[in-house]
């Protein structure tokens, strides 16, 4: 397994388009260069936590971001956001004068880009009662909308007893099991 960890410029120092472009540039670089590091571009999974989960969903569902780098988002083997926002990101909404509790779904929301032909999507959140601002419910709605479009490989997990930050560690097991499943390898059901 080859792991590529990347970063991106942050709001409010830049516009949201720049954050999304940074994420797309990084994923496109991996497609172009991973073979040099023993990786296989047919087995690239994209994952991130919180804002990284939001970026994961956006660049995997809104194909224009990777298309800017001559990369097809459908070539991603799987999208596995950890506690990602599925509505427009709260920092973007804040920059527009929209409060944290005012849900917004526009072109900067993964929910705006639901589509049947997307890569497999594994949505993982913490406990709905201690997660951020309805994060579980956003992900549940994304799961439902993807299913309604006919996207068979959308999965939703809620990690009971874990909040936004602590949900990441137990989520790694889910990530690993879905990678194995998507690649056709044996799954450890323990």
C-alpha positions in Angstrom: 0.0 0.0 0.0 1.3 3.5 -0.9 0.0 6.4 1.1 0.2 10.0 -0.3 -0.6 12.7 2.3 -1.3 16.2 0.9 -2.4 19.6 2.1 -4.2 22.5 0.7 -4.5 26.3 1.2 -7.1 27.2 3.8 -10.1 29.5 4.0 -10.4 32.4 4.6 -6.9 33.2 3.3 -8.0 31.9 -0.1 -11.3 31.3 -2.0 -12.9 27.9 -1.9 -12.1 27.4 -5.6 -8.4 27.4 -4.6 -8.9 24.8 -1.9 -10.7 22.6 -4.4 -8.1 23.1 -7.0 -5.3 22.2 -4.6 -7.1 19.0 -3.8 -7.6 18.2 -7.5 -4.0 19.0 -8.4 -2.8 16.6 -5.7 -5.1 13.8 -6.8 -4.1 14.4 -10.5 -0.4 14.3 -9.5 -1.0 10.9 -7.8 -2.6 9.5 -11.0 0.4 10.7 -13.0 3.2 9.8 -10.6 2.1 6.8 -8.5 3.7 4.2 -10.7 7.1 5.6 -9.8 6.4 4.7 -6.2 5.1 1.2 -6.8 1.5 2.2 -6.9 -1.2 1.3 -9.4 -3.3 4.2 -10.8 -6.3 1.8 -11.1 -6.3 1.4 -7.3 -6.4 5.0 -6.1 -8.7 5.7 -3.2 -9.2 9.2 -1.9 -10.0 9.9 1.7 -9.8 12.8 4.2 -11.2 13.9 7.5 -13.5 16.8 8.1 -12.6 19.5 5.5 -10.5 16.8 3.8 -13.7 14.6 3.7 -15.5 17.5 2.1 -12.7 17.9 -0.5 -12.8 14.1 -1.1 -16.5 14.2 -1.9 -16.3 17.4 -4.0 -13.4 16.3 -6.3 -14.9 12.8 -6.7 -18.4 14.0 -7.5 -18.0 17.3 -9.3 -15.9 16.0 -12.2 -14.8 19.5 -13.4 -12.1 19.8 -10.7 -10.1 16.8 -11.9 -11.0 17.5 -15.6 -8.9 20.7 -15.2 -5.9 18.3 -14.9 -7.0 15.9 -17.7 -8.0 13.3 -15.1 -11.4 11.6 -14.9 -12.9 11.5 -11.4 -14.5 8.1 -12.4 -11.0 6.6 -12.4 -10.8 6.9 -8.6 -11.3 3.4 -7.1 -13.2 4.8 -4.1 -14.1 7.9 -2.2 -14.0 7.5 1.6 -14.7 10.8 3.4 -14.5 10.8 7.2 -17.0 13.2 8.7 -17.1 15.3 5.5 -19.7 18.1 5.0 -22.1 17.2 2.3 -23.7 20.6 2.2 -21.7 23.7 1.3 -18.7 23.9 3.7 -19.3 26.0 6.8 -16.2 28.1 6.3 -17.3 29.0 2.8 -20.8 29.8 4.1 -19.3 32.0 6.9 -17.3 33.9 4.2 -20.6 34.6 2.5 -22.3 35.7 5.7 -24.3 32.5 6.1 -24.4 31.1 9.7 -23.3 27.6 10.8 -26.9 26.5 11.3 -28.2 27.6 7.9 -27.8 24.6 5.6 -26.9 25.6 2.1 -26.7 23.3 -1.0 -25.2 25.1 -4.0 -22.4 24.2 -6.5 -20.0 24.0 -3.5 -22.0 21.2 -1.9 -21.2 17.5 -2.6 -25.0 16.9 -2.4 -25.4 19.2 -5.5 -23.4 16.7 -7.5 -25.0 13.3 -6.7 -24.6 11.0 -9.7 -25.1 7.4 -10.6 -21.8 6.9 -12.3 -19.6 8.1 -9.4 -16.9 5.9 -7.8 -17.9 3.8 -4.8 -18.7 6.2 -1.9 -18.2 5.2 1.7 -19.6 7.8 4.1 -18.4 7.6 7.7 -19.3 9.9 10.6 -19.2 10.0 14.3 -22.2 9.6 16.6 -25.1 11.8 15.4 -25.6 13.1 19.0 -22.1 14.4 19.4 -20.9 15.1 15.8 -20.7 18.6 14.4 -23.8 20.5 13.2 -25.9 17.6 11.9 -22.9 16.0 10.1 -24.4 12.5 10.3 -27.7 13.7 8.9 -26.0 15.4 5.9 -24.2 12.2 5.2 -27.4 10.2 5.6 -29.1 12.5 3.1 -26.1 12.0 0.7 -26.4 8.3 1.1 -30.2 8.4 0.3 -29.8 10.7 -2.7 -27.0 8.6 -4.2 -29.1 5.5 -3.8 -32.1 7.2 -5.4 -29.9 8.0 -8.5 -29.1 4.3 -8.8 -25.6 4.4 -7.3 -25.4 0.9 -5.8 -22.1 1.3 -4.1 -22.8 4.0 -1.5 -22.4 3.0 2.1 -23.1 4.9 5.4 -21.5 4.3 8.8 -22.1 6.0 12.1 -19.5 5.3 14.8 -21.4 5.4 18.1 -19.8 7.1 21.1 -17.3 9.1 19.0 -17.4 12.7 18.1 -16.0 14.6 15.2 -12.3 14.2 16.1 -12.3 10.8 17.8 -14.3 9.0 15.0 -11.2 8.9 12.7 -9.3 6.1 14.5 -12.2 3.5 14.5 -13.1 4.6 10.9 -9.7 3.3 9.6 -11.0 -0.3 10.0 -14.0 0.6 7.8 -11.8 2.3 5.2 -9.5 -0.8 5.0 -12.3 -3.2 4.7 -14.0 -1.3 1.9 -10.7 -0.9 0.0 -10.2 -4.7 0.3 -13.9 -5.3 -0.8 -13.6 -2.9 -3.8 -10.3 -4.5 -4.9 -11.8 -8.0 -4.6 -9.6 -9.1 -1.6 -10.7 -11.1 1.4 -12.5 -8.9 4.1 -11.8 -9.3 7.8 -15.3 -9.3 9.4 -13.9 -8.9 12.9 
